[in-house]
Amino acid sequence: MITRNKTLRHFTAAALTGLCLAGSANADDWAGPFASIGLGSSHSRLDWTAGGVPIFAPTGYEDHGTADSLAISGEVGQMYRRGDFLLGWSVGLTSLDHEERKASPFSPGETLATEIGPMASLAGRVGKDYGNWLFYGEAGVAIAKLSVPNEAPYCPTPCRVSLDGMSTGFLTGIGADYRITDRYAVGINYRYVDFQARTASGEISGLGAPQEYEIGADASVITLRLTIALD
């Protein structure tokens, strides 16, 4: 955690230094292809309801896991000028780093857990520029692997819940970028993602017992970004 905080402070300092270079910036058009990297934090929650053979929890038992974690993102996209506005799209990947584990209330030694894998996203963007500043809103879809790897230590091989499939969600966000040179910009972006609840089937590895969990999640992600124009 200390290392993560230091990394985030260093990234923040670099971004603020870029803002101080405003006098050397050029107010070039924001239209064109771009790539960005981001570093920040995420808050996520995964809800689940147990189903199938009641090994780790009774059928119908509801629980959740939350995590406040480091978020790292990469993105590419394109912006097009339409009069006074900028329209565009982006595709990216964000690591939410959601891993939460706690002792089971039902059996000593068992662990209840939640995980959210890297999140892929596709979003449309509408923005308005004011010289070196660009303000925008975005909306789109996201996909990620939601897992509930509840585990028991007493099997010959680890007994763990393994669920199939990916979960999709709706994404909304806002952001602001400031151009520090004719190619580079620094900014901040906030996104909220609501992963739709679904039924995920699977089994308990080591036992083969069928499982059927209702799972859903949401995540809030805020990142500081460095963007480069690719044209």
N, C-alpha and C positions, 0 to 999 in steps of 0.2 A: 504493500500500500504506500510506503514511504517513497519507493522508487517511482510509482505511478504519479504521485503528487508532484515530485520533482520534475518529471517529464512534462506534465501539464503546465507547470509554472514556467519552464523554459520555453515551451511552445507559445504560451501567452505573452511572454516578454518579447519574443521574436515578432509576434503579430503587432504588438503595440509599438515596437520600434518601426515597423513598416508604416504605421499610421503617422508617425512623426515625420516621414519623408514626403509629406503631401506636396511640398513645394516643388519637388522634382517630377511629379506625376504628369502624364499627358492625358487629356480627355479624349482618347480615341474611342471609336465606336465599340460597343460591347458585343455586337453581332459577330458570329463565327464559332468555330469549334473550341472547346475548352476541356481541360482536365483539372481535377482538384484532389487534394488530400486533406484529411481532417483529423483532429484529435480533440477529444472532449470526454463527456461522461454520459451514462445512460441510467435510467431507472426503469426497471421492467418487472412485470408480475405475470406469473403463469398459474392459471386455475385449472384444477382437475377434479373429476369425479370418478371414483373407482367402479369398475364393472368386470364381469367375467368371474372366473374362479377366485373366491375371496382368500388370497394368500397374504398380501401385505396389509390389506384394509377391507372392511366389510363392504359389500356391494352397496353403492349409493353414498359412501363416505366422501365428503368434499374437503379439499385442502388447497393450499396455494403456496407458492414460493416467490419471494421478492429478492431483487438484487440491485445494488448501486455499484456500477462497474465502469471501467475504462471503455471508451468507445473509439475505435479507429476506423476511418472510412476512406474509400477511394471512389472516384466518380469521373465519368466522361460525358460530354453532352454537346449540344449545339444551340445557339441562340440566333433568332432571326428578327430583324427590325421590321415593324409594321407601324408606320407613322411615328407617333410619340411613344409607342410601347415596344417591348421586346417579348417575343414568344419563343419557347424552346422546349427542350426535353433533356433528360439526363438518365443514365443508367449507372448503378453503383453497387458497392458491397460494403456493408458495415458490420464490424464485429461488436456484438453487444456484451460478450463475456459474462453471460448469465449462467452461474452455477451455484445452486443453493442446496445444502444438505442439512438434515436435522434428524434427531433420534425419533424413532417411531413410538407413538404412545401405546401401541398394541403389543409389541413383543421386544424384549431386550435384545440388543445387538442388531436389530433391523434398522435400516435407514430409509427415510423418505426424501426424495430429491427431485429437483426440476432443473432443466437446462434449455437454453435457447441458442441454436446454432447461428452462424453468420447469416445476416439478412441481406438478400438481394432486392433491389428496388428499381422500378421504372416510373418516372414522374414527368408530368408536364409542368411547365413554368410560365408565369406571366410576370413581367417586370417593368419598371419605369426607372430610367436613369436621369440623374441630375449631375452632369459633368462627370467627375470621377467616382460618384456614388451610384450604386445600383441596388434598388430595393425590389424584392420579388416575393411572390407566393407560389406554392406548388401543391400538386395533388397527384396521386397515383396509386400504385399497388406495390406490395412487398410480399416476399415469400421467405420462410425460414423453417427449420426443423425444430419442432417443440417436442421435448423428451421428458418423460417422468421415470428416470432410471432407479426406481425403488429397488433396494438390494438387501439380501439376507446373507449372512456369513456361514450358515450351517450346511450348505449344499456341497456335494463333492466338487463341483465347479460353481463359480459365483452365480447365484440365483438373482437375476435382474430383469426388470420389466423392459421389454423392447417393443416399441410401437412403430407402425409403418407410416409412410406418407409425409408430405410437407403441408404446412399451413399457410394460407394466404390472408392478407389483410389490406385494409385501406390506409393510405398514407396522406397526411396533410403537413404542410410546413411553411415557414417563412424564413427569410434571410436577408442579409445586407452585405455587400462587398464594396471595398474601397480600392481603387486602382492606385498602386504605388509606382509603377512604371508602365510603359506602353504594352507590356506583356504580362506583368504579374499583378495580382490583387490579393488582399487579405480580407477576411470577413468572418461572419458568424452565422450559423444555421441552426434552426430548431425544427425538429420533426416529431410528430406523434403518429404511432402506428397501432391500429386496432386489429389484431389477428382474430378472425371469425372462429367461433366455437365449432368444433366438429367432433365426430366420433372416430377415434383412432384404434384400430385393431392391432393385436400383436400377441406375444406370449412371454412367459417367464423362461428365460434361457436357463438351462440346467434342469428344468422340470417339464417344459413343453406345455404348461397349463395355459389355456387361452385367456386373453385379457381384452377388454373393450373399455377404453377410457374416454370420457368427454373432456376435451382439452380446449383451452383458449388463452389468449395472452394479450397484453398491451405493453407498449414501450414508449418512453419519452427520451429523445436523444438531442443533446446540444453539443455542437462542435465548433471549434475555431478552424478556419480553412485557409489554405493557400491555393490559389487558382492561377493557372497559366493559360494564356491564349495560344492556340495551336496553329493559327494561320499566320 
